[in-house]
């Protein structure tokens, strides 16, 4: 490891840089070019973190860069050549070298207009934030920090090298990146940056859904997601990227008959993140699905709020409405189907438990809870526990003890039977054989009947299952309608929708 000491203001920084970095720098200098480590890797040196991805900038053209690294790199690629970037791998590092840019964006387009530059300072000026606009010249390890990145890093503040308006005009996604860095690095945002984000929020609409989604995932998975989300909402950016979250700021009625749904949702997000496990546990953190479900779990409330007689406020079916809204938003943001289904299922089921504390559940209701949650059960446990933000300690304890009891019931039933794969006691072939049926909707109805029996009564012996099926079959009219039978919710499973429980 190569070491270099840098005195910056009153701070001396001991940089440890891998020999590969110095070796690469020497190759460029020997050929008469400049090469600097730049951006995130330099910021991370100050934060004491090492990055496996290394970004460099140079006055060499892409052609000159390829000539210099062709024989040195383990392999290289030219996919970013149009933007001046050559990528490579060397000794386990992923390396990108980009020619200095004096870059301008067409204000009405998402696409940068690339102009190569000849000055390191000009290149740093067009970067997003001062903490990412520092460079280490190689191989001398001289720190180049024309815009006060070290100062802002020590002050934990996010500022732009030039005017924030110019920076966000260049690439409006930088406004999302500001909120993402607030979450990841725990930095506050300079007043000028916040003002520009607020004034220019609508510009985010020219950015592709995929780029917005990727920043949002990083924000939600950051160390302080509450801070990042709050910044999106405060500046008005959320109106364009997550309007359902902005809408949670319901005007309280004059008697303050319900708590602030927005602040409650942020608290649930924080509490859910705190319940994530290490890599060996069932929900290793950071877990986007759990966190995003926590943020979105009450988005159905604004559309379902009703003021009842006697002063109560109800949000009937806000769980179902919220699941639909969440699905729609995630589709718009181009999430994959599995992630969408997982988050929406958690939102849909987050109220299910509230019927449990009052009356307890039958075994069949516990089976349904596990079956409906499917692979999301461990996340659902954490979401439901996080969804208690009451200051009333007795109420919080009561809910917590009730959930402990439910988890114990699930464990006890698991001992007796495999809840993960609850299936009817007879399969489709056995049903057709017993009833003399051909494949078709009637077999589906018979299957559903047996599944219901399995839920209600647990595993049945084969002859018992056959007897129940034959009894059911005897009651079916010969020309039974082809549609599937209605599914009944078991007693005790319907949530109590009036929100005193939370």
C-alpha positions in Angstrom: 0.0 0.0 0.0 1.3 3.5 -0.8 0.7 6.2 1.8 0.5 9.9 1.4 -0.1 12.5 4.1 -2.3 15.5 3.3 -2.9 18.5 5.5 -6.2 20.1 4.7 -7.3 23.0 6.9 -6.6 21.4 10.3 -7.0 17.8 9.2 -4.2 15.5 8.1 -5.4 12.6 6.0 -3.4 9.5 5.6 -4.4 8.0 2.2 -3.7 4.4 1.5 -3.8 3.7 -2.2 -3.3 0.3 -3.9 0.0 0.0 -5.9 -2.2 -0.7 -9.0 -3.3 3.0 -8.8 0.2 4.3 -8.8 1.4 2.0 -11.5 -1.4 3.1 -13.8 -0.6 6.8 -13.0 3.0 6.2 -13.9 2.1 4.7 -17.3 0.2 7.9 -18.2 2.8 10.3 -16.9 5.6 8.4 -18.8 3.5 8.8 -22.0 3.2 12.6 -21.4 -0.4 12.6 -20.0 -2.1 13.5 -16.8 -4.1 10.9 -14.7 -6.0 11.6 -11.5 -8.2 9.4 -9.2 -11.4 11.3 -9.0 -14.9 11.5 -7.5 -16.3 8.9 -5.2 -13.1 6.9 -4.6 -11.4 10.2 -3.4 -14.3 11.1 -1.2 -14.2 7.5 0.3 -10.5 7.9 1.1 -11.5 10.8 3.4 -14.3 8.8 4.9 -11.9 5.9 5.6 -13.7 3.6 3.1 -12.2 1.7 0.2 -14.0 1.3 -3.1 -13.5 -1.7 -5.4 -14.6 0.6 -8.3 -12.0 3.2 -9.3 -12.7 6.2 -11.4 -10.0 8.2 -13.1 -9.9 11.2 -15.4 -7.2 12.1 -17.9 -6.3 14.5 -20.7 -5.6 11.5 -23.0 -8.3 10.8 -25.6 -10.1 7.4 -25.6 -7.8 6.2 -28.4 -4.7 7.2 -26.4 -6.1 5.6 -23.3 -6.7 2.3 -25.1 -3.2 2.3 -26.5 -1.8 2.8 -22.9 -3.8 0.1 -21.1 -4.4 -2.5 -23.8 -1.5 -4.8 -22.7 -1.6 -3.7 -19.0 -5.2 -4.5 -18.2 -6.6 -8.0 -17.5 -9.4 -7.1 -19.9 -11.0 -3.9 -21.2 -14.2 -2.6 -22.9 -15.2 0.4 -24.9 -18.9 0.5 -24.2 -18.7 4.1 -22.9 -16.3 5.4 -25.6 -18.9 7.9 -27.0 -18.8 9.6 -23.6 -15.0 9.4 -23.4 -15.0 6.4 -21.0 -12.8 3.2 -21.3 -13.5 0.5 -18.7 -11.2 -2.3 -17.6 -10.4 -4.8 -14.9 -7.0 -5.1 -13.2 -6.0 -7.1 -10.1 -9.6 -7.4 -8.9 -10.4 -3.7 -9.4 -13.0 -2.4 -11.8 -11.5 0.8 -13.4 -13.0 3.5 -15.6 -10.9 6.2 -17.2 -12.7 9.1 -18.7 -11.2 11.9 -20.8 -11.6 15.4 -19.3 -15.0 16.8 -20.2 -16.3 20.3 -20.7 -19.7 18.9 -20.9 -23.0 20.6 -21.8 -26.5 19.0 -21.7 -29.2 20.0 -24.1 -31.7 21.5 -21.7 -34.7 19.8 -23.4 -33.1 16.4 -23.6 -31.9 13.7 -21.2 -28.7 13.1 -23.3 -25.5 14.9 -22.5 -23.7 16.7 -25.3 -20.1 15.6 -24.9 -17.2 18.0 -25.5 -13.8 16.8 -24.4 -11.8 19.3 -22.4 -8.1 19.9 -21.5 -8.3 21.1 -17.9 -8.8 19.0 -14.7 -10.4 22.0 -13.0 -13.0 22.4 -15.7 -13.7 18.7 -15.5 -14.2 18.9 -11.7 -16.5 21.9 -12.1 -19.1 19.8 -14.1 -19.3 17.1 -11.4 -22.4 16.9 -9.2 -21.3 17.9 -5.7 -18.1 19.4 -4.2 -17.5 16.3 -2.2 -17.3 14.4 -5.5 -15.3 17.1 -7.2 -11.9 16.3 -5.7 -9.0 14.6 -7.5 -5.7 12.9 -6.5 -3.1 13.6 -9.2 -1.0 10.5 -9.9 1.6 9.3 -9.2 2.4 12.3 -6.9 -0.8 12.0 -4.8 -1.3 15.7 -4.9 -4.9 16.6 -3.8 -6.7 18.9 -6.2 -9.8 20.5 -4.5 -10.7 23.8 -6.2 -14.3 23.9 -4.9 -13.9 23.1 -1.2 -14.9 19.5 -1.2 -12.8 18.7 1.9 -14.3 21.6 3.8 -17.9 20.5 2.9 -17.1 16.9 3.8 -15.9 18.0 7.2 -19.0 20.1 7.6 -21.2 17.2 6.4 -22.9 19.4 3.9 -23.8 18.9 0.2 -23.0 21.8 -2.1 -22.4 22.0 -5.9 -19.1 23.1 -7.5 -20.8 25.8 -9.6 -24.4 27.1 -9.1 -26.8 24.4 -8.2 -29.2 25.6 -10.9 -26.5 25.0 -13.6 -25.6 21.6 -12.1 -29.3 20.4 -12.0 -29.9 21.8 -15.5 -27.0 19.7 -16.7 -28.6 16.5 -15.2 -31.8 16.8 -13.2 -31.2 13.3 -11.7 -28.7 15.1 -9.5 -31.6 16.3 -7.4 -32.4 12.7 -6.6 -28.8 12.1 -6.0 -28.7 14.9 -3.4 -31.5 13.1 -1.4 -29.7 9.7 -1.9 -26.4 11.1 -0.5 -28.4 12.7 2.4 -29.6 9.1 3.2 -26.3 7.2 2.5 -23.7 9.6 3.9 -25.8 11.4 6.6 -25.0 14.8 5.1 -27.2 17.9 5.2 -28.0 19.8 2.1 -26.8 23.4 1.5 -29.7 26.0 1.6 -28.9 27.0 -2.1 -29.1 23.3 -3.1 -32.4 22.8 -1.3 -33.8 26.0 -2.9 -32.7 24.9 -6.4 -34.3 21.4 -5.9 -37.5 23.1 -4.9 -37.6 25.5 -7.8 -36.6 22.9 -10.4 -38.4 19.8 -9.1 -40.5 19.5 -12.2 -37.4 19.0 -14.4 -37.1 15.5 -12.9 -39.9 14.5 -15.3 -37.4 14.4 -18.3 -35.4 11.7 -16.6 -36.1 8.0 -17.4 -38.0 6.0 -14.9 -35.2 3.5 -14.6 -32.6 6.1 -13.5 -35.1 7.5 -11.0 -35.8 4.0 -9.7 -32.1 3.2 -9.2 -31.6 6.4 -7.1 -34.7 5.7 -5.1 -33.5 2.1 -4.2 -30.1 3.5 -3.1 -31.9 6.2 -1.0 -34.3 3.7 0.7 -31.4 1.3 1.4 -29.2 4.1 2.9 -28.2 4.6 6.5 -30.8 7.3 7.1 -33.6 6.7 4.6 -36.0 8.9 6.6 -33.8 12.0 5.9 -33.7 11.2 2.2 -37.4 10.7 1.8 -38.1 13.8 3.9 -35.9 15.9 1.5 -37.8 14.5 -1.5 -41.1 15.5 0.0 -40.0 18.9 1.4 -38.6 20.0 -2.0 -41.6 18.8 -4.0 -39.6 16.2 -5.9 -41.8 13.5 -4.4 -44.8 15.0 -6.1 -43.3 13.7 -9.4 -41.5 10.5 -8.3 -43.5 9.3 -5.3 -46.7 11.4 -5.1 -48.4 8.8 -2.9 -45.9 9.6 -0.1 -46.4 13.3 -0.4 -50.2 12.7 -0.1 -49.7 11.2 3.3 -49.4 14.7 4.8 -53.2 14.8 5.5 -54.5 18.0 7.0 -55.4 17.2 10.6 -59.0 17.9 11.5 -59.5 20.6 14.1 -59.7 18.0 17.0 -56.5 16.2 15.9 -58.4 12.9 16.0 -55.7 11.0 14.1 -52.0 11.1 14.1 -49.9 12.5 11.3 -49.8 9.6 8.8 -46.7 10.9 7.0 -44.5 11.1 10.1 -45.9 7.8 11.3 -44.9 6.2 7.9 -41.3 7.6 8.3 -41.1 6.2 11.8 -42.3 2.8 10.6 -39.6 2.9 7.9 -37.0 3.6 10.5 -38.3 0.9 12.9 -38.5 -1.7 10.1 -34.9 -1.0 9.1 -33.8 -1.5 12.7 -35.4 -5.0 12.7 -33.4 -6.3 9.7 -31.0 -9.1 10.4 -27.3 -9.8 9.6 -26.4 -11.8 6.5 -27.2 -15.1 8.3 -30.7 -14.1 9.4 -34.0 -14.3 7.6 -34.1 -10.6 6.4 -30.6 -9.4 5.8 -30.3 -5.6 5.8 -30.6 -3.4 4.0 -33.7 -5.0 2.6 -35.5 -2.8 0.0 -38.7 -4.8 -0.1 -39.3 -4.5 3.7 -38.3 -0.8 3.8 -40.3 0.3 0.8 -43.4 -1.6 2.1 -42.9 0.2 5.4 -42.8 3.6 3.6 -45.9 2.7 1.4 -48.0 0.7 3.9 -50.5 3.5 4.6 -50.7 5.2 1.1 -54.3 4.0 0.8 -55.3 6.2 3.7 -55.9 9.5 2.0 -58.4 8.0 -0.4 -60.3 6.0 2.3 -60.4 8.5 5.2 -63.9 9.0 6.7 -65.0 10.9 9.7 -67.4 8.7 11.7 -70.2 9.7 14.1 -68.8 10.1 17.6 -65.5 11.5 16.3 -63.7 8.4 15.2 -61.7 8.4 11.9 -61.8 5.3 9.8 -59.7 4.2 6.8 -61.7 1.1 5.7 -59.9 -1.1 3.2 -56.9 1.2 3.1 -54.7 -1.9 3.0 -56.2 -3.1 -0.3 -56.3 0.3 -1.9 -52.7 0.9 -0.8 -51.6 -2.4 -2.4 -53.1 -1.3 -5.7 -51.5 2.2 -5.5 -48.2 0.7 -4.6 -48.3 -1.7 -7.6 -49.2 1.1 -10.0 -46.4 3.4 -8.7 -43.8 0.6 -8.9 -44.9 -0.4 -12.4 -44.4 3.3 -13.4 -40.9 3.2 -11.9 -40.2 0.0 -13.9 -39.6 -2.3 -11.0 -39.5 -6.0 -11.8 -42.6 -8.1 -11.2 -41.2 -10.1 -8.2 -40.3 -7.0 -6.3 -43.7 -5.4 -7.1 -45.6 -8.4 -5.9 -43.5 -8.8 -2.7 -44.0 -5.1 -1.7 -47.7 -5.0 -2.6 -48.4 -8.3 -0.7 -46.9 -6.8 2.5 -48.9 -3.6 2.1 -52.1 -5.7 1.5 -51.5 -7.8 4.6 -50.2 -5.2 7.1 -53.5 -4.9 8.9 -54.4 -8.6 9.0 -52.9 -9.0 12.5 -55.1 -6.4 14.2 -57.9 -8.9 14.6 -55.6 -11.2 16.5 -55.1 -9.2 19.7 -58.8 -8.9 20.5 -60.1 -12.4 20.0 -57.2 -14.7 19.1 -57.5 -16.8 16.0 -58.5 -20.3 15.2 -55.8 -22.6 13.8 -57.3 -22.2 10.4 -56.9 -18.4 10.6 -53.2 -18.9 11.6 -52.7 -21.2 8.6 -54.2 -18.7 6.3 -52.0 -15.9 7.6 -48.9 -18.0 6.9 -50.2 -19.2 3.5 -51.2 -15.7 2.4 -47.9 -14.2 3.4 -46.0 -17.1 1.7 -42.3 -16.2 1.3 -43.0 -12.7 2.8 -43.8 -14.0 6.3 -40.5 -12.9 8.0 -40.8 -9.5 6.4 -44.5 -9.3 7.5 -43.5 -10.1 11.1 -41.2 -7.1 11.0 -43.5 -4.8 9.2 -46.4 -5.5 11.6 -44.2 -5.0 14.7 -42.8 -1.7 13.2 -46.3 -0.4 12.6 -46.7 0.4 16.3 -45.8 4.1 16.9 -48.1 4.9 19.7 -46.7 6.7 22.7 -49.0 4.7 25.0 -46.6 2.1 26.4 -49.4 -0.2 27.6 -51.0 -0.4 24.2 -47.6 -0.9 22.5 -46.8 -3.7 25.0 -50.2 -5.3 24.5 -49.7 -5.5 20.7 -46.1 -6.7 21.1 -47.2 -9.5 23.4 -50.0 -10.5 21.1 -47.6 -10.7 18.2 -45.2 -12.8 20.3 -48.2 -15.1 20.9 -49.0 -15.3 17.2 -45.4 -16.2 16.3 -45.5 -18.9 19.0 -48.7 -20.3 17.5 -47.1 -20.4 14.0 -44.1 -22.2 15.4 -46.3 -24.8 17.2 -48.4 -25.4 14.1 -45.2 -25.8 12.0 -44.1 -28.5 14.4 -47.3 -30.5 13.5 -47.5 -29.8 9.8 -45.7 -28.1 6.9 -47.4 -24.7 6.7 -45.2 -23.5 3.8 -46.8 -25.8 1.4 -50.4 -26.1 2.5 -52.1 -28.2 -0.2 -55.4 -30.2 -0.3 -55.1 -33.8 0.9 -56.0 -35.0 -2.6 -54.4 -33.8 -5.8 -56.1 -33.0 -9.1 -55.7 -36.5 -10.5 -57.2 -38.1 -7.4 -60.2 -35.7 -7.5 -60.9 -36.5 -11.2 -60.6 -40.2 -10.5 -62.9 -40.2 -7.5 -65.6 -38.0 -9.1 -65.2 -39.3 -12.7 -64.4 -35.9 -14.0 -62.4 -34.6 -17.0 -60.1 -31.6 -16.5 -62.0 -28.4 -16.3 -63.4 -25.7 -14.0 -65.4 -28.2 -11.8 -62.1 -29.8 -10.8 -60.8 -26.4 -9.8 -63.9 -25.9 -7.6 -63.4 -29.3 -6.0 -59.7 -28.5 -5.4 -60.6 -25.2 -3.7 -63.2 -26.9 -1.5 -60.5 -29.4 -0.3 -58.0 -26.6 0.2 -60.6 -24.8 2.4 -61.1 -28.0 4.4 -57.3 -28.4 4.9 -57.1 -24.8 6.1 -60.0 -25.2 8.6 -59.2 -28.7 9.9 -55.5 -29.3 9.3 -54.2 -32.4 7.6 -56.9 -35.1 6.9 -56.5 -38.9 6.4 -57.1 -39.9 2.8 -60.4 -41.7 3.5 -61.7 -38.7 5.6 -60.8 -36.3 2.7 -62.5 -38.6 0.2 -65.7 -38.8 2.3 -65.8 -34.9 2.7 -65.3 -34.5 -1.1 -68.1 -37.0 -1.9 -70.5 -35.2 0.5 -69.6 -31.9 -1.1 -70.1 -33.4 -4.6 -73.5 -34.7 -3.7 -74.7 -31.2 -3.0 -73.5 -29.8 -6.3 -76.2 -29.2 -8.9 -75.5 -31.3 -12.1 -75.2 -28.2 -14.2 -73.1 -26.2 -11.8 -71.9 -22.8 -13.0 -68.3 -22.8 -14.3 -67.0 -19.9 -12.3 -64.8 -20.6 -9.3 -66.5 -20.6 -5.9 -66.2 -17.5 -3.8 -63.4 -17.5 -1.2 -64.6 -16.8 2.2 -62.4 -15.0 4.7 -62.2 -17.0 8.0 -63.6 -15.5 11.1 -61.2 -13.3 12.9 -59.0 -12.6 9.8 -60.7 -9.4 8.7 -58.8 -6.4 10.0 -60.4 -4.0 12.4 -60.3 -1.0 10.2 -61.0 1.8 12.6 -57.5 3.0 13.5 -57.6 3.0 17.3 -55.3 0.0 17.3 -52.4 2.0 16.0 
